[in-house]
Amino acid sequence: MSIDTREQVPAQAADQQPSNGSAAWPIVTTREIVARITDRNFLISTGFTIVLIIGMFAFQAFMAQRMADSTSQVAVTNPTAAQIVSASGQAGIPGLGSSNIEPATYPSDDAARAAVQDGSVDAWLHQDGQAWVLTGHDTPGNQLQASVGASVREHVMAANAAAAGTSMQQLAADSVMQVDSLAGELDNEGEMVRTLAGFVFAFLFYMASIMFGMAIANSVVEEKQSRIVEILATAMPLRQLLIGKVLGNTVLALGQMVLFVGVGLVGLSFTDYSTFLPSLMGPSAWFLVFFLVGFLALACVWAVCGSLASRSEDLQATTMPMTLLLVALLFLGMMGTGTVQVIASYVPIASVITMPARLLAGTAQWWEPVISLGITLAFAALMIWLGERIYRRSLLQTGGRLSLRQALKVQE
């Protein structure tokens, strides 16, 4: 027969302490904020993330400038080849960007081949019988192949059309397939930017939830393990302690998120994609609002995870469900499409990621985020109420790790 040696402390004891008429939660909130903003690891991680965001935009600008400044030279030995290469440098290829390609004229095939061999030029355009050949020291780059290949094709088709007594326009009449979308005008670059922004929102929510959530859980279990919470419970209701912890970390998480999103939008304004800023501003603001409500709900659950543990070693077990949930939400935000994404945009917590993603894609009506936010607010209120009850019941139980069922059986 086993005997339960866990200390059973009435959960209401701390909430029946005399009050001096002033709320204690502002003190706890201030303590949480000051402790984090003076923590070296927190400052380093925040600074590193900002540097990483800035570095991404700087790298993108550097590569764009490098591509703009780079010029490929193609050896030619006759005016026709020179004309083809010049035309390829003017056209550019959709999806590969513009091309800076110039012809370099050589007196003979041997001289052009030698120029390719010693690296003076990137490739050599010449004819082998009736076929045009682009020869490089190694395989020519994809953009060079595509640009010169398109120019060769246009030149040959024009010559064939002239020989047949017709024109390129007549040959190509009605041969180009038109592409349309019921959702509106297609924009490949815009779609890429909006998809990337959705990934960033999902990752930022996951990162902040894990970092600040684990900080809340660690803070709770450290106070419980060291018995400091028993001293705090004599000075303030446990409800006030929970409110202070949740609000303090929520303020920090939201402040950090506003900083990251702001730096990202400012960085985007210095790139070639700055034209997409207006379409990103609204979804970004909605993301911050959803983040605030969603994090408030999760913060109470993280506090419960800490209160169920009696020592730091127990946290891995008590926080595992939350970690798995956040990983699932991260993949849902990144991979969810169609009906799955629409349904998830109304599911609390999942909506923090999926509704801004739908707003970015332009598939949500103006009233949909309002309804989704209302559902998330109701869920947050429920989580705060339920989390506060479990937190008060389990915080002073120090005999070992509690399950949710055991915590709910503690008498109030």
Backbone torsions as a table, in degrees:
resi	resn	phi	psi	omega
1	MET	NA	124.7	-178.7
2	SER	-93.4	148.8	-179.7
3	ILE	-114.6	127.6	178.2
4	ASP	-78.3	112.8	-177.6
5	THR	-94.9	5.2	-178.5
6	ARG	-65.4	135.0	178.7
7	GLU	-69.6	126.7	179.1
8	GLN	-105.1	105.2	179.3
9	VAL	-109.1	126.0	179.5
10	PRO	-53.4	129.0	-174.2
11	ALA	-68.6	-22.8	-175.2
12	GLN	-85.1	-5.4	-174.4
13	ALA	-57.8	-44.8	-176.8
14	ALA	-70.3	-26.1	-178.4
15	ASP	-86.0	2.0	178.0
16	GLN	-109.1	14.9	179.5
17	GLN	-71.3	149.4	177.5
18	PRO	-61.8	145.0	-179.6
19	SER	-113.6	141.0	177.5
20	ASN	-90.4	10.2	176.3
21	GLY	93.3	-7.2	-179.6
22	SER	-115.7	142.8	179.7
23	ALA	-74.7	144.3	-178.3
24	ALA	-94.4	-15.5	-173.2
25	TRP	-62.3	-33.4	177.5
26	PRO	-61.5	-33.4	179.0
27	ILE	-67.2	-43.9	179.5
28	VAL	-65.2	-41.6	179.1
29	THR	-59.5	-47.0	179.7
30	THR	-62.8	-40.3	179.1
31	ARG	-62.6	-42.7	179.5
32	GLU	-62.4	-43.8	-178.0
33	ILE	-66.5	-47.6	-178.3
34	VAL	-63.5	-40.6	-179.3
35	ALA	-62.3	-37.2	-177.8
36	ARG	-78.6	-42.9	-176.4
37	ILE	-74.0	-12.0	174.3
38	THR	-102.3	1.7	178.8
39	ASP	-82.9	126.0	-175.3
40	ARG	-62.2	-42.4	-178.4
41	ASN	-63.2	-39.8	178.5
42	PHE	-63.7	-44.7	-179.8
43	LEU	-65.0	-40.6	-179.4
44	ILE	-65.7	-44.4	-179.1
45	SER	-65.2	-39.3	178.0
46	THR	-65.3	-46.8	179.0
47	GLY	-62.4	-40.0	179.8
48	PHE	-63.4	-41.6	179.5
49	THR	-64.3	-41.3	178.6
50	ILE	-63.6	-44.3	178.0
51	VAL	-61.8	-38.4	179.3
52	LEU	-64.2	-42.7	178.9
53	ILE	-63.4	-46.6	179.0
54	ILE	-62.7	-40.4	-179.6
55	GLY	-62.6	-36.6	178.6
56	MET	-62.3	-44.9	179.7
57	PHE	-70.1	-37.2	178.2
58	ALA	-64.1	-40.8	178.8
59	PHE	-64.8	-41.2	179.1
60	GLN	-62.6	-42.4	179.0
61	ALA	-66.3	-38.5	179.5
62	PHE	-64.2	-45.0	-179.0
63	MET	-67.3	-37.6	178.1
64	ALA	-63.9	-42.4	179.1
65	GLN	-67.1	-37.9	179.8
66	ARG	-64.2	-41.4	178.3
67	MET	-66.7	-36.6	-180.0
68	ALA	-68.4	-34.5	-177.0
69	ASP	-84.3	-21.7	-175.5
70	SER	-77.7	142.0	179.8
71	THR	-131.5	131.1	176.4
72	SER	-96.3	135.7	176.9
73	GLN	-110.2	132.2	-179.2
74	VAL	-118.4	124.4	179.8
75	ALA	-72.7	138.3	176.3
76	VAL	-137.6	158.4	-179.6
77	THR	-126.6	3.4	178.5
78	ASN	-149.7	160.8	-176.9
79	PRO	-61.2	-33.5	-179.2
80	THR	-64.2	-46.5	178.5
81	ALA	-63.0	-39.6	178.7
82	ALA	-62.4	-39.6	178.6
83	GLN	-64.7	-41.9	179.5
84	ILE	-63.1	-45.1	-179.0
85	VAL	-65.2	-41.9	179.2
86	SER	-61.2	-41.4	179.3
87	ALA	-65.6	-35.7	179.9
88	SER	-67.5	-31.0	178.9
89	GLY	-74.8	-17.9	-177.6
90	GLN	-93.4	-26.3	-170.7
91	ALA	-82.3	-54.8	-172.1
92	GLY	79.2	161.8	-176.7
93	ILE	-122.3	127.2	177.7
94	PRO	-55.4	132.4	179.4
95	GLY	89.5	-17.6	179.6
96	LEU	-113.5	-3.5	178.6
97	GLY	86.9	-179.4	179.9
98	SER	-77.3	159.3	-176.3
99	SER	-118.5	132.8	171.9
100	ASN	-106.5	91.7	-175.4
101	ILE	-126.8	129.3	-178.9
102	GLU	-126.0	144.3	175.2
103	PRO	-82.2	143.6	173.7
104	ALA	-122.0	112.4	-172.8
105	THR	-83.0	132.7	177.3
106	TYR	-125.1	152.0	-173.7
107	PRO	-72.6	-22.1	-176.3
108	SER	-150.9	166.5	177.7
109	ASP	-63.6	-38.2	179.7
110	ASP	-62.9	-39.9	179.7
111	ALA	-67.6	-40.0	178.6
112	ALA	-66.0	-41.3	178.5
113	ARG	-63.6	-39.9	178.7
114	ALA	-65.3	-36.5	178.8
115	ALA	-65.2	-38.7	176.4
116	VAL	-67.1	-40.1	-177.2
117	GLN	-63.6	-41.5	-177.4
118	ASP	-91.1	3.9	175.1
119	GLY	84.6	11.0	179.1
120	SER	-67.8	-30.7	177.8
121	VAL	-129.9	164.9	-177.8
122	ASP	-84.9	-27.9	-178.1
123	ALA	-164.3	174.3	-179.7
124	TRP	-135.0	123.1	179.2
125	LEU	-100.4	122.5	-177.9
126	HIS	-152.3	171.7	179.0
127	GLN	-105.2	137.3	173.4
128	ASP	-117.9	95.3	-170.3
129	GLY	72.6	-121.6	177.9
130	GLN	-95.5	-10.9	-175.4
131	ALA	-90.8	142.0	174.1
132	TRP	-88.6	138.0	-176.9
133	VAL	-128.4	134.1	174.7
134	LEU	-108.4	111.0	-174.7
135	THR	-108.6	132.7	176.0
136	GLY	-127.4	166.6	175.6
137	HIS	-61.5	-46.6	167.4
138	ASP	-113.4	-172.3	177.0
139	THR	-64.5	125.9	179.2
140	PRO	-58.1	151.3	-179.1
141	GLY	-61.8	157.4	-176.5
142	ASN	-60.7	-42.7	-178.2
143	GLN	-66.9	-39.6	178.4
144	LEU	-64.5	-44.4	177.6
145	GLN	-59.5	-46.0	-176.6
146	ALA	-66.4	-43.2	-177.4
147	SER	-66.9	-50.0	-179.3
148	VAL	-68.3	-37.8	179.4
149	GLY	-61.9	-41.4	178.2
150	ALA	-65.0	-38.9	179.2
151	SER	-67.5	-41.3	177.1
152	VAL	-61.4	-44.3	-178.5
153	ARG	-60.9	-43.8	-179.8
154	GLU	-65.1	-40.6	179.6
155	HIS	-64.1	-45.7	-177.7
156	VAL	-67.0	-41.6	179.6
157	MET	-64.6	-37.6	178.1
158	ALA	-65.7	-40.7	178.4
159	ALA	-65.2	-42.2	179.5
160	ASN	-66.3	-38.0	178.5
161	ALA	-64.2	-42.3	179.1
162	ALA	-63.3	-40.1	179.1
163	ALA	-65.4	-29.0	179.9
164	ALA	-88.7	2.8	178.8
165	GLY	74.0	26.9	178.0
166	THR	-131.3	-163.8	-178.0
167	SER	-133.2	164.2	178.2
168	MET	-61.0	-39.4	-178.2
169	GLN	-62.6	-40.9	179.6
170	GLN	-69.9	-39.8	178.9
171	LEU	-65.0	-36.4	-175.6
172	ALA	-90.7	-0.3	-177.3
173	ALA	-56.5	128.1	177.4
174	ASP	60.2	18.4	-178.6
175	SER	-96.6	-9.2	-177.9
176	VAL	-91.9	121.3	179.7
177	MET	-75.5	130.5	176.0
178	GLN	-86.5	144.7	179.9
179	VAL	-117.6	132.2	-178.2
180	ASP	-136.4	165.8	179.9
181	SER	-142.2	135.2	176.6
182	LEU	-67.2	-21.8	-179.7
183	ALA	-83.0	-6.5	179.7
184	GLY	127.7	-171.0	-176.0
185	GLU	-66.2	136.3	-179.5
186	LEU	-77.0	141.7	-179.8
187	ASP	-150.1	97.0	-174.3
188	ASN	-62.4	-45.1	-179.8
189	GLU	-65.0	-42.9	178.9
190	GLY	-62.9	-40.6	178.1
191	GLU	-62.1	-40.9	179.2
192	MET	-63.8	-44.6	-179.6
193	VAL	-63.3	-43.8	-178.3
194	ARG	-68.4	-37.5	177.3
195	THR	-64.8	-43.3	178.5
196	LEU	-63.3	-40.3	178.5
197	ALA	-62.4	-39.4	177.0
198	GLY	-62.4	-41.0	176.0
199	PHE	-61.6	-41.8	-179.4
200	VAL	-63.9	-43.9	177.8
201	PHE	-58.3	-46.0	-178.9
202	ALA	-61.8	-44.1	-178.0
203	PHE	-68.2	-40.6	-179.9
204	LEU	-63.4	-41.0	178.6
205	PHE	-64.8	-42.9	178.9
206	TYR	-62.6	-46.9	-177.2
207	MET	-62.7	-46.7	-178.6
208	ALA	-66.2	-40.4	-179.1
209	SER	-63.9	-41.7	179.4
210	ILE	-68.5	-48.5	-174.1
211	MET	-65.3	-52.0	-177.6
212	PHE	-77.2	-32.8	177.9
213	GLY	-64.2	-45.1	177.4
214	MET	-65.3	-32.0	177.2
215	ALA	-64.5	-40.6	177.6
216	ILE	-64.7	-48.0	-178.8
217	ALA	-61.8	-42.6	178.5
218	ASN	-63.4	-41.8	-180.0
219	SER	-61.7	-42.7	-179.4
220	VAL	-64.7	-48.0	-175.7
221	VAL	-70.3	-31.6	177.3
222	GLU	-65.3	-42.6	177.7
223	GLU	-66.8	-34.6	179.9
224	LYS	-72.8	-42.4	-178.3
225	GLN	-66.8	-37.3	-178.7
226	SER	-85.5	-2.2	-179.8
227	ARG	69.2	10.4	177.0
228	ILE	-64.0	-32.0	-178.2
229	VAL	-61.7	-29.2	179.3
230	GLU	-68.9	-32.6	175.9
231	ILE	-72.3	-42.8	179.5
232	LEU	-63.1	-34.6	-177.6
233	ALA	-67.0	-23.2	177.4
234	THR	-79.9	-14.9	-176.3
235	ALA	-105.5	-20.8	-176.9
236	MET	-153.7	153.4	174.2
237	PRO	-64.0	144.2	179.0
238	LEU	-61.7	-28.5	176.7
239	ARG	-60.1	-40.9	179.3
240	GLN	-66.4	-37.4	178.5
241	LEU	-64.1	-43.4	179.2
242	LEU	-64.3	-45.8	-179.9
243	ILE	-58.5	-43.5	-179.6
244	GLY	-62.4	-44.2	-179.9
245	LYS	-64.0	-45.1	-177.7
246	VAL	-65.3	-47.8	-178.0
247	LEU	-66.0	-41.2	-179.7
248	GLY	-59.9	-47.8	-179.3
249	ASN	-72.6	-30.4	176.7
250	THR	-66.8	-42.7	177.3
251	VAL	-59.7	-44.3	179.5
252	LEU	-65.4	-44.3	-178.5
253	ALA	-64.6	-44.4	179.4
254	LEU	-65.7	-42.4	178.4
255	GLY	-60.1	-43.5	178.4
256	GLN	-65.0	-39.3	-179.7
257	MET	-66.6	-42.0	176.9
258	VAL	-60.2	-40.1	179.3
259	LEU	-63.8	-46.9	-178.7
260	PHE	-64.0	-47.3	-179.3
261	VAL	-63.8	-41.2	178.8
262	GLY	-62.2	-44.9	178.5
263	VAL	-62.5	-40.0	179.4
264	GLY	-63.3	-43.8	-179.7
265	LEU	-68.0	-39.7	177.2
266	VAL	-65.0	-42.2	178.2
267	GLY	-61.7	-38.9	179.5
268	LEU	-63.5	-30.8	-178.7
269	SER	-67.3	-16.2	179.5
270	PHE	-97.4	7.8	-179.5
271	THR	-111.6	177.8	178.2
272	ASP	-70.3	-9.5	-178.8
273	TYR	-97.5	15.9	-177.9
274	SER	-62.3	-21.6	179.7
275	THR	-67.0	-17.2	-179.2
276	PHE	-89.4	-1.9	-178.5
277	LEU	-55.6	-47.4	-179.2
278	PRO	-57.1	-36.5	-179.2
279	SER	-76.6	-13.2	179.8
280	LEU	-97.5	-20.8	-174.1
281	MET	-63.6	-48.7	-178.9
282	GLY	-61.4	-53.6	177.8
283	PRO	-58.8	-33.7	178.6
284	SER	-65.5	-42.0	177.9
285	ALA	-64.3	-42.4	177.6
286	TRP	-62.8	-38.6	179.2
287	PHE	-60.5	-42.7	-179.6
288	LEU	-64.7	-38.5	178.4
289	VAL	-66.3	-47.7	178.2
290	PHE	-62.6	-38.3	178.8
291	PHE	-60.2	-44.6	-179.3
292	LEU	-58.8	-49.7	-177.4
293	VAL	-67.4	-44.9	-179.5
294	GLY	-63.6	-39.9	-178.9
295	PHE	-69.0	-36.1	176.8
296	LEU	-57.4	-42.9	179.3
297	ALA	-65.7	-44.7	-178.0
298	LEU	-69.9	-31.9	-177.1
299	ALA	-60.9	-40.9	178.2
300	CYS	-65.3	-37.2	178.9
301	VAL	-67.5	-39.6	176.4
302	TRP	-62.5	-39.0	177.4
303	ALA	-63.2	-38.8	176.7
304	VAL	-63.3	-41.1	178.0
305	CYS	-57.8	-39.4	178.4
306	GLY	-71.1	-37.6	-177.4
307	SER	-71.7	-25.1	178.7
308	LEU	-74.8	-21.5	178.9
309	ALA	-88.7	150.7	176.5
310	SER	-105.8	-14.2	177.7
311	ARG	-151.2	165.2	-174.9
312	SER	-59.9	-32.1	-178.8
313	GLU	-65.3	-21.4	-179.3
314	ASP	-79.9	-14.7	-173.0
315	LEU	-62.8	-34.5	-179.2
316	GLN	-58.3	-39.4	-179.4
317	ALA	-75.0	-41.4	-175.6
318	THR	-76.9	-25.8	-178.7
319	THR	-96.4	-8.0	-177.0
320	MET	-58.0	-44.1	178.8
321	PRO	-58.9	-39.8	179.6
322	MET	-65.6	-42.5	-180.0
323	THR	-62.4	-44.8	178.9
324	LEU	-63.3	-39.3	178.2
325	LEU	-61.0	-44.5	-178.7
326	LEU	-67.6	-37.0	176.0
327	VAL	-63.1	-42.5	178.7
328	ALA	-62.5	-41.0	178.5
329	LEU	-65.4	-37.3	178.6
330	LEU	-61.2	-46.8	-179.8
331	PHE	-69.9	-33.7	177.1
332	LEU	-64.1	-42.5	179.4
333	GLY	-65.4	-32.3	-178.0
334	MET	-85.6	-35.8	-171.5
335	MET	-106.5	-21.4	-175.4
336	GLY	-65.0	132.2	178.8
337	THR	-140.1	167.2	173.2
338	GLY	59.2	-135.3	-176.6
339	THR	-63.3	-36.7	179.0
340	VAL	-60.2	-44.1	-180.0
341	GLN	-66.8	-39.4	179.7
342	VAL	-63.1	-46.6	179.3
343	ILE	-63.5	-44.5	-178.5
344	ALA	-63.8	-26.2	-178.8
345	SER	-70.4	-10.0	175.7
346	TYR	-109.1	-2.1	179.8
347	VAL	-90.1	123.7	-178.1
348	PRO	-52.8	143.8	-176.0
349	ILE	75.1	-51.3	175.3
350	ALA	-61.5	-31.2	-179.3
351	SER	-65.5	-23.7	178.8
352	VAL	-59.2	-32.3	-178.8
353	ILE	-97.9	-45.5	-169.8
354	THR	-78.2	-33.9	179.8
355	MET	-68.2	-45.9	173.6
356	PRO	-59.3	-33.8	177.8
357	ALA	-64.6	-40.1	177.5
358	ARG	-67.9	-37.2	176.9
359	LEU	-64.9	-38.6	176.7
360	LEU	-62.9	-40.0	-178.2
361	ALA	-79.1	-11.8	-180.0
362	GLY	76.8	22.9	-178.0
363	THR	-102.1	4.7	-179.1
364	ALA	-113.7	136.5	174.7
365	GLN	-75.4	163.5	-173.9
366	TRP	-61.7	-30.4	-176.3
367	TRP	-82.7	-16.5	-176.2
368	GLU	-65.2	-46.2	177.3
369	PRO	-64.8	-27.7	177.7
370	VAL	-65.6	-47.7	178.7
371	ILE	-64.7	-44.1	179.9
372	SER	-61.0	-40.8	179.2
373	LEU	-65.5	-38.3	177.4
374	GLY	-62.1	-42.3	177.4
375	ILE	-62.9	-42.1	180.0
376	THR	-66.0	-37.0	176.7
377	LEU	-63.3	-43.8	178.4
378	ALA	-62.1	-41.5	178.5
379	PHE	-64.9	-40.8	178.9
380	ALA	-62.0	-41.8	178.2
381	ALA	-61.9	-41.3	178.5
382	LEU	-63.8	-44.3	-179.9
383	MET	-65.0	-38.1	178.5
384	ILE	-65.8	-43.2	179.2
385	TRP	-65.1	-48.5	-178.9
386	LEU	-68.6	-43.2	179.8
387	GLY	-62.1	-38.4	-179.7
388	GLU	-65.4	-38.1	179.5
389	ARG	-66.2	-47.0	-179.3
390	ILE	-66.2	-39.5	-180.0
391	TYR	-59.3	-47.7	-178.7
392	ARG	-66.5	-34.1	-178.2
393	ARG	-74.9	-31.0	-171.8
394	SER	-101.8	-17.7	-170.4
395	LEU	-63.1	-36.7	-176.1
396	LEU	-95.7	7.7	177.4
397	GLN	-91.0	110.9	-169.0
398	THR	-114.4	12.6	-176.1
399	GLY	-82.6	-7.2	-177.8
400	GLY	154.5	178.6	-178.2
401	ARG	-68.2	134.1	-179.7
402	LEU	-98.8	149.9	167.7
403	SER	-95.0	167.3	178.1
404	LEU	-61.5	-39.8	179.5
405	ARG	-63.1	-42.5	178.6
406	GLN	-64.9	-40.6	-179.8
407	ALA	-64.1	-38.2	-179.1
408	LEU	-71.8	-18.8	179.0
409	LYS	-84.4	-11.9	179.0
410	VAL	-63.2	132.5	-177.8
411	GLN	-71.7	138.4	174.8
412	GLU	-100.6	NA	NA
